[in-house]
Amino acid sequence: MTALRAARAATFTYFALNGFLLGLWLVHIPTVEERTGISHAELGRLLLLLGLGAFIGMRFGGKFTDRLGVKLVVPLAGVVCSVTAFLPGVAVNQWTLGAALLIFGFGNGLIDVSMNAHAVVVERHYNRPVMSAFHATWSLGGVAAALTGARTLGWELSPATTLGAAAVLGVVVSLVTARLLLDEKEEQQQATDQTGKKRKAPRRIWIMAVLALLVMLSEGAANDWSVLHLQDILDASPEIAALAYGAFATTMTVGRLLADRVTAKIGPMAVLRWGSVIGAAGIATAALSPWIWLALVGWAIAGIGLSGTVPQLFSAAGHAEPGAAGVNVSRVAGLGYLGVLAGPAVIGWLTHFVPLNIAFLLPVVLCLVAALSAGVLRQKPAEEPVSA
């Protein structure tokens, strides 16, 4: 195996590990909620601390990555994320759970930015799109976590036991895989101006960040409200309604596995533009459908459309300024992550005024705005790609 292929495999591993650790926590939320004696409302507020910690971790992760290099920061972030994933499993009340989620969120944000920055380095060496497949692996890690959690919960293992075992596994995997990463430290002088002062982020980066906010808000709304939409609007049974999220998540994963090839043929700008249009069409179909089957088709279409949008934005941000890849990825990822958190809340707020299916027209509009703004990803002619 060549060094480049090994580095690509290592990147897949870190993405899968992050998806697995986060997914394993999500599986144990009901158990932890019951043990700590908190209400649904209190849990909702505490989960905001997970998002806050992730946002802070992303900000630090970008700076650390650019200063210290991906080869050092990625495995360190993997260790931090693994160890902190254990903390919610030993929380005994709302205060300890809140602190645990804040710290775990920090670890999650740290590895999120650093592994995406390394993915940019790998993609730069391949000189062809490979980012979307990494994001698909993150989703597969979540699937593995769901299957693992279902089995360990069936065995009546405590969250501390399962998350503790996952933490040990994560530390070992992070350290063993570290040697496969590319040893490429970004040139810092490229991130400064002629006076030696740090340059402000280009306007183009902030446009990408806003677009990430729009599409990830739409994705978050679909993740959290698609099941309730089928139950409340179309009177679907809980078993059938669950298929809404399943349809969206499945096509999202499949789309990301295929998106790199599509991007190589039509370019990232077209993927963002037409992906956003398809996503808008899918959400609109689901929202306005009078039939359950058509709503499921709509959510599936939305997943395939949105699947390639975020990876294009992360990739473009990382390539925009080689000396500031980590910081730029953290800006786009950070604002996008706020969209994931805000999406469900915004839809929930809108339901005070309009039915849930009408509230879904907001992400439809946001996707169309992203499509109209996709020109920010317009590329210059590239060199010949490296074969894998």
C-alpha positions as CSV (number, residue, x, y, z in Angstrom):
1,M,0.0,0.0,0.0
2,T,1.4,3.4,-1.0
3,A,1.8,6.2,1.6
4,L,-1.1,8.1,0.0
5,R,-3.5,5.1,0.0
6,A,-2.5,4.4,3.6
7,A,-3.2,8.0,4.6
8,R,-6.6,7.8,2.8
9,A,-7.4,4.6,4.8
10,A,-6.4,6.3,8.0
11,T,-8.7,9.2,7.2
12,F,-11.6,6.8,6.7
13,T,-10.8,5.3,10.1
14,Y,-10.9,8.6,11.9
15,F,-14.2,9.6,10.3
16,A,-15.7,6.2,11.1
17,L,-14.4,6.4,14.7
18,N,-15.9,9.8,15.2
19,G,-19.3,8.7,13.8
20,F,-19.1,5.6,16.0
21,L,-18.4,7.5,19.2
22,L,-21.1,10.1,18.7
23,G,-23.6,7.5,17.6
24,L,-22.9,5.3,20.6
25,W,-23.7,8.3,22.9
26,L,-27.0,9.0,21.0
27,V,-28.1,5.4,21.4
28,H,-27.6,5.7,25.2
29,I,-29.4,9.0,25.6
30,P,-32.7,7.4,27.0
31,T,-30.7,5.3,29.5
32,V,-28.6,8.2,30.7
33,E,-31.7,10.4,30.9
34,E,-33.5,7.9,33.1
35,R,-30.5,7.3,35.4
36,T,-29.8,11.0,35.9
37,G,-33.5,11.7,36.6
38,I,-33.8,14.6,34.2
39,S,-36.8,15.6,32.1
40,H,-37.0,15.8,28.3
41,A,-36.9,19.6,28.6
42,E,-33.8,19.5,30.8
43,L,-32.2,17.1,28.4
44,G,-32.9,19.4,25.5
45,R,-31.1,22.3,27.3
46,L,-28.2,20.1,28.2
47,L,-27.8,18.9,24.6
48,L,-27.1,22.5,23.7
49,L,-23.9,22.2,25.7
50,L,-22.8,19.4,23.4
51,G,-23.2,21.8,20.5
52,L,-21.5,24.6,22.4
53,G,-18.5,22.4,23.2
54,A,-18.3,21.3,19.6
55,F,-18.3,24.9,18.4
56,I,-15.5,25.8,20.8
57,G,-13.6,22.6,19.8
58,M,-13.8,23.5,16.2
59,R,-12.4,27.0,16.8
60,F,-9.4,25.6,18.7
61,G,-9.1,22.7,16.3
62,G,-8.6,24.9,13.3
63,K,-5.8,26.9,15.0
64,F,-4.1,23.9,16.4
65,T,-4.1,22.1,13.0
66,D,-2.6,25.0,11.1
67,R,0.1,25.6,13.8
68,L,1.1,22.0,14.7
69,G,0.1,20.1,11.6
70,V,-2.5,17.4,10.9
71,K,-0.2,14.4,11.7
72,L,0.0,15.6,15.3
73,V,-3.4,17.1,15.9
74,V,-5.6,14.4,14.3
75,P,-4.5,11.5,16.6
76,L,-4.5,13.8,19.6
77,A,-8.0,14.8,18.7
78,G,-9.0,11.2,18.3
79,V,-7.7,10.4,21.8
80,V,-9.4,13.4,23.3
81,C,-12.7,12.6,21.6
82,S,-12.5,8.9,22.7
83,V,-11.7,9.7,26.3
84,T,-14.4,12.4,26.6
85,A,-17.0,10.1,25.0
86,F,-16.8,8.0,28.2
87,L,-17.8,10.9,30.5
88,P,-21.6,11.1,29.8
89,G,-21.8,7.4,30.7
90,V,-20.7,8.1,34.3
91,A,-22.9,11.2,34.8
92,V,-25.2,11.0,37.8
93,N,-27.2,14.2,37.7
94,Q,-27.9,17.2,35.4
95,W,-24.8,19.1,36.5
96,T,-22.3,16.3,35.8
97,L,-24.1,15.4,32.6
98,G,-23.9,19.0,31.4
99,A,-20.2,19.2,32.2
100,A,-19.6,15.8,30.4
101,L,-21.5,16.9,27.3
102,L,-19.6,20.2,27.1
103,I,-16.3,18.4,27.3
104,F,-17.4,15.6,24.9
105,G,-18.6,18.3,22.5
106,F,-15.2,19.9,22.6
107,G,-13.5,16.6,21.7
108,N,-16.0,16.0,18.9
109,G,-15.4,19.5,17.5
110,L,-11.6,19.0,17.7
111,I,-11.5,15.8,15.7
112,D,-14.2,17.1,13.3
113,V,-12.1,20.0,12.1
114,S,-8.7,18.2,12.2
115,M,-9.8,15.1,10.3
116,N,-11.5,17.2,7.7
117,A,-8.3,19.2,7.3
118,H,-6.3,16.0,6.8
119,A,-9.0,14.9,4.3
120,V,-8.2,18.1,2.4
121,V,-4.5,17.3,2.4
122,V,-5.3,13.8,1.1
123,E,-7.6,15.2,-1.6
124,R,-4.9,17.7,-2.6
125,H,-2.4,14.9,-3.2
126,Y,-5.0,12.9,-5.2
127,N,-6.0,16.0,-7.1
128,R,-9.5,14.7,-7.5
129,P,-12.6,14.7,-5.3
130,V,-12.4,12.2,-2.3
131,M,-14.1,14.2,0.5
132,S,-17.6,12.9,0.2
133,A,-16.6,9.3,0.7
134,F,-15.0,10.3,4.0
135,H,-18.3,11.8,5.2
136,A,-20.1,8.6,4.1
137,T,-17.8,6.6,6.3
138,W,-18.8,8.9,9.2
139,S,-22.4,7.9,8.6
140,L,-21.4,4.2,8.5
141,G,-19.7,4.6,11.8
142,G,-23.0,5.8,13.2
143,V,-24.8,2.8,11.8
144,A,-22.2,0.5,13.5
145,A,-22.8,2.4,16.7
146,A,-26.5,1.8,16.5
147,L,-26.0,-1.9,16.0
148,T,-23.5,-2.2,18.8
149,G,-25.6,-0.2,21.2
150,A,-28.7,-2.3,20.4
151,R,-26.7,-5.4,21.3
152,T,-25.0,-4.0,24.5
153,L,-28.3,-2.6,25.7
154,G,-29.9,-6.0,25.1
155,W,-27.2,-7.5,27.3
156,E,-28.1,-4.9,29.9
157,L,-24.6,-3.4,30.0
158,S,-24.4,0.0,31.6
159,P,-23.6,3.1,29.5
160,A,-20.4,3.5,31.5
161,T,-19.3,0.0,30.5
162,T,-20.1,0.4,26.8
163,L,-18.8,3.9,26.4
164,G,-15.7,3.0,28.5
165,A,-14.9,0.1,26.2
166,A,-15.5,2.4,23.1
167,A,-13.1,4.9,24.7
168,V,-10.3,2.4,25.1
169,L,-10.9,1.1,21.5
170,G,-10.9,4.7,20.2
171,V,-7.6,5.6,22.0
172,V,-5.9,2.4,20.6
173,V,-7.2,3.0,17.1
174,S,-6.2,6.7,17.2
175,L,-2.6,6.0,18.3
176,V,-2.1,3.0,16.0
177,T,-3.5,4.8,12.9
178,A,-1.4,7.9,13.6
179,R,1.7,6.6,11.8
180,L,-0.3,6.4,8.5
181,L,-1.2,10.1,8.3
182,L,0.6,12.4,5.9
183,D,3.3,14.4,7.5
184,E,2.4,17.7,6.0
185,K,2.5,20.9,8.1
186,E,0.9,23.9,6.4
187,E,3.2,26.8,5.6
188,Q,2.2,29.5,8.1
189,Q,3.5,32.4,6.2
190,Q,0.8,31.9,3.6
191,A,-1.8,32.7,6.4
192,T,-0.2,36.1,7.2
193,D,0.1,39.4,5.3
194,Q,3.3,41.3,4.5
195,T,3.3,42.9,8.0
196,G,3.3,39.5,9.7
197,K,-0.2,40.0,11.0
198,K,-2.8,37.3,10.6
199,R,-5.1,37.9,7.6
200,K,-8.8,38.1,7.9
201,A,-10.8,35.3,6.4
202,P,-11.6,36.0,2.7
203,R,-15.2,37.0,2.0
204,R,-15.5,33.8,-0.1
205,I,-14.9,31.7,3.0
206,W,-17.7,33.4,4.9
207,I,-20.0,32.9,2.0
208,M,-19.2,29.2,2.1
209,A,-19.9,29.2,5.8
210,V,-23.3,30.8,5.3
211,L,-24.1,28.2,2.6
212,A,-23.1,25.5,5.0
213,L,-25.4,27.0,7.6
214,L,-28.3,26.9,5.1
215,V,-27.9,23.3,3.9
216,M,-27.0,21.9,7.3
217,L,-30.0,23.7,8.8
218,S,-32.1,21.9,6.2
219,E,-30.4,18.6,7.0
220,G,-31.0,19.1,10.7
221,A,-34.6,19.8,10.2
222,A,-35.0,16.6,8.1
223,N,-33.2,14.5,10.7
224,D,-35.3,15.7,13.6
225,W,-38.7,16.4,12.2
226,S,-39.2,13.9,9.3
227,V,-40.6,11.2,11.5
228,L,-43.0,13.5,13.4
229,H,-44.1,14.9,10.0
230,L,-45.4,11.5,8.9
231,Q,-47.0,10.8,12.3
232,D,-48.7,14.2,12.9
233,I,-49.5,15.3,9.3
234,L,-50.2,12.0,7.5
235,D,-51.2,9.8,10.6
236,A,-48.6,7.2,9.9
237,S,-47.9,4.5,12.5
238,P,-44.7,4.9,14.5
239,E,-43.2,1.9,12.6
240,I,-43.9,3.5,9.2
241,A,-43.0,7.0,10.4
242,A,-39.6,5.8,11.4
243,L,-39.0,4.9,7.7
244,A,-38.9,8.7,6.9
245,Y,-35.6,9.1,8.8
246,G,-34.4,5.8,7.4
247,A,-35.1,6.8,3.8
248,F,-33.3,10.2,4.3
249,A,-30.3,8.8,6.1
250,T,-29.9,5.8,3.7
251,T,-29.9,7.9,0.6
252,M,-27.7,10.5,2.3
253,T,-25.0,7.8,2.9
254,V,-25.4,6.2,-0.6
255,G,-25.2,9.7,-2.2
256,R,-22.0,10.5,-0.4
257,L,-20.4,7.2,-1.5
258,L,-21.2,8.2,-5.1
259,A,-20.7,12.0,-4.9
260,D,-16.9,12.0,-5.5
261,R,-17.3,10.4,-8.9
262,V,-20.1,12.8,-9.7
263,T,-18.0,15.8,-8.6
264,A,-15.1,14.6,-10.7
265,K,-17.4,14.8,-13.8
266,I,-19.4,17.9,-13.2
267,G,-17.5,19.8,-10.6
268,P,-18.3,20.9,-7.0
269,M,-20.2,24.0,-8.1
270,A,-22.7,21.9,-10.0
271,V,-23.0,19.4,-7.2
272,L,-23.8,22.1,-4.7
273,R,-26.2,23.8,-7.1
274,W,-28.2,20.8,-8.4
275,G,-27.9,19.0,-5.1
276,S,-29.5,21.9,-3.4
277,V,-32.3,22.0,-6.0
278,I,-32.9,18.3,-5.7
279,G,-32.9,18.6,-1.9
280,A,-35.5,21.4,-2.1
281,A,-37.6,19.4,-4.5
282,G,-37.5,16.4,-2.2
283,I,-38.4,18.3,1.0
284,A,-41.2,20.1,-0.9
285,T,-42.5,16.8,-2.2
286,A,-42.5,15.3,1.4
287,A,-44.1,18.4,2.9
288,L,-46.9,18.8,0.4
289,S,-47.6,15.1,-0.2
290,P,-51.1,13.8,0.8
291,W,-49.8,10.2,0.7
292,I,-47.3,8.5,3.0
293,W,-45.5,6.6,0.2
294,L,-44.9,9.8,-1.7
295,A,-43.7,11.6,1.4
296,L,-41.2,8.7,1.9
297,V,-40.0,9.2,-1.7
298,G,-39.6,12.9,-1.0
299,W,-37.4,12.4,2.0
300,A,-35.3,9.9,0.1
301,I,-34.9,12.4,-2.7
302,A,-33.9,15.1,-0.2
303,G,-31.2,12.8,1.2
304,I,-29.7,12.1,-2.1
305,G,-29.8,15.8,-3.1
306,L,-28.2,17.2,0.1
307,S,-25.7,14.3,0.4
308,G,-22.9,16.0,-1.6
309,T,-23.4,19.6,-0.7
310,V,-21.6,19.9,2.7
311,P,-18.5,17.9,1.6
312,Q,-18.0,20.3,-1.3
313,L,-18.1,23.3,1.0
314,F,-15.6,21.8,3.5
315,S,-13.3,20.8,0.6
316,A,-13.4,24.2,-1.0
317,A,-12.7,25.9,2.3
318,G,-9.7,23.7,2.9
319,H,-8.3,24.3,-0.5
320,A,-8.9,28.1,-0.6
321,E,-5.8,29.0,1.4
322,P,-3.3,26.2,1.9
323,G,-1.7,28.0,4.9
324,A,-5.0,28.3,6.7
325,A,-6.9,25.1,5.8
326,G,-7.7,24.2,9.4
327,V,-9.0,27.6,10.4
328,N,-11.1,28.0,7.2
329,V,-12.6,24.5,7.6
330,S,-13.4,25.4,11.2
331,R,-15.2,28.5,10.1
332,V,-17.3,26.7,7.6
333,A,-17.9,23.7,9.9
334,G,-18.6,25.8,12.9
335,L,-21.3,27.9,11.3
336,G,-22.7,24.9,9.5
337,Y,-22.9,23.0,12.9
338,L,-24.9,25.9,14.3
339,G,-27.3,25.2,11.4
340,V,-27.7,21.6,12.5
341,L,-28.6,22.8,16.0
342,A,-30.8,25.7,14.9
343,G,-32.7,23.8,12.2
344,P,-34.9,21.7,14.6
345,A,-35.5,24.7,16.9
346,V,-36.5,27.0,14.1
347,I,-38.9,24.4,12.7
348,G,-40.3,23.9,16.2
349,W,-40.8,27.6,16.6
350,L,-42.6,27.9,13.2
351,T,-45.1,25.2,14.2
352,H,-46.6,27.7,16.7
353,F,-47.8,29.6,13.7
354,V,-48.2,27.1,10.8
355,P,-48.7,23.4,10.4
356,L,-45.5,21.3,10.4
357,N,-45.6,20.5,6.7
358,I,-45.8,24.3,5.9
359,A,-42.9,25.0,8.2
360,F,-40.8,22.7,6.0
361,L,-41.1,25.3,3.2
362,L,-38.4,27.2,5.0
363,P,-35.6,24.7,4.3
364,V,-37.0,24.5,0.7
365,V,-36.3,28.2,0.3
366,L,-32.9,27.9,2.0
367,C,-31.8,25.2,-0.3
368,L,-32.8,27.3,-3.3
369,V,-30.8,30.2,-1.9
370,A,-27.8,27.9,-1.7
371,A,-28.3,26.8,-5.3
372,L,-28.4,30.3,-6.5
373,S,-25.1,31.1,-4.6
374,A,-23.2,28.0,-5.7
375,G,-21.0,30.1,-8.0
376,V,-18.8,30.7,-5.0
377,L,-17.3,27.2,-5.7
378,R,-16.4,28.0,-9.3
379,Q,-13.0,26.3,-10.0
380,K,-10.0,26.9,-12.1
381,P,-8.8,24.1,-14.5
382,A,-7.2,21.3,-12.4
383,E,-4.1,19.2,-13.0
384,E,-4.3,15.5,-13.9
385,P,-5.7,13.5,-11.0
386,V,-3.8,10.7,-9.2
387,S,-5.1,7.2,-9.7
388,A,-6.1,5.2,-6.6
